[in-house]
């Protein structure tokens, strides 16, 4: 993984919790992913396959288990955990898909790898109205969505909390790189812990009031809009953030000013993270916002390709919103 500042200092790298697997660890994880890929019925979203995936995830290399557990306890100042040297062979990856609602439903080695890591961090979940509720989703450029603020677009994607409109947002977002594409495409990340010191106390106070509303993203194909909500919640010195700088709007002029100054602070304190094939990043969606730089896809099967998963820490809190007590939320 490489990283560079979003603003004018290109030499500052994002300090982050990072594990690069040794050769032996990569081989051990690859064997688990291979076993899981051959487990009947071979479908990532099938309940019986998920039982096997959860069980096998307990056998990840110990050093990786320790890193995941520590990250779950404390995401650190940057809210990131990256894992490198995963058992992904870019030469064996099929052509990058380029259709809307693309998802990986078959238990491929990359999909199995993403699920093994995600299921040790928490419970992998999805949303019925996004990509048909698939647990492993493809983040790929789609020609018909090129200009959209979505995972299928190729214009600059504004910094945002994943599914900021939803009452049960992911606690974590995982991104596994299968193919990097011909040009470096940065995933923009920024932690509220770094942005907060740049704001006046008066702005922070405004951002803690319910004077903001957020619309659903295009991928949900819904016109849903939240009730008024605060952007910052939780501890005074270490708050959670809930914002989508494209879809969140303020209800009055004072709130709009505070929101714009928060955006400026988060851009100034952000970094651009470039994932390479075989690298996976987990982002704490409670303290970190993310986006993407613009790029020019060719739609020829060689474009950038990420697997995306969502993780919740506690399925009990969403029991009334999950279909048949499964991992898909309404």
Secondary structure as UniProt FT lines:
FT   STRAND          2..5
FT   TURN            10..11
FT   STRAND          17..20
FT   HELIX           23..37
FT   TURN            40..41
FT   TURN            44..45
FT   HELIX           47..57
FT   TURN            58..59
FT   HELIX           62..73
FT   TURN            76..79
FT   STRAND          80..84
FT   HELIX           90..92
FT   TURN            100..101
FT   HELIX           109..121
FT   STRAND          123..127
FT   TURN            128..129
FT   HELIX           131..133
FT   STRAND          137..140
FT   HELIX           143..145
FT   TURN            146..147
FT   TURN            151..152
FT   STRAND          157..160
FT   TURN            162..165
FT   TURN            167..168
FT   STRAND          172..179
FT   STRAND          187..191
FT   HELIX           192..195
FT   HELIX           196..198
FT   HELIX           201..207
FT   STRAND          212..215
FT   HELIX           218..220
FT   STRAND          232..234
FT   STRAND          239..241
FT   TURN            245..247
FT   STRAND          248..250
FT   HELIX           253..268
FT   STRAND          271..274
FT   TURN            277..278
FT   STRAND          280..284
FT   TURN            285..287
FT   STRAND          288..292
FT   STRAND          305..312
FT   HELIX           316..321
FT   HELIX           323..325
FT   STRAND          328..329
//
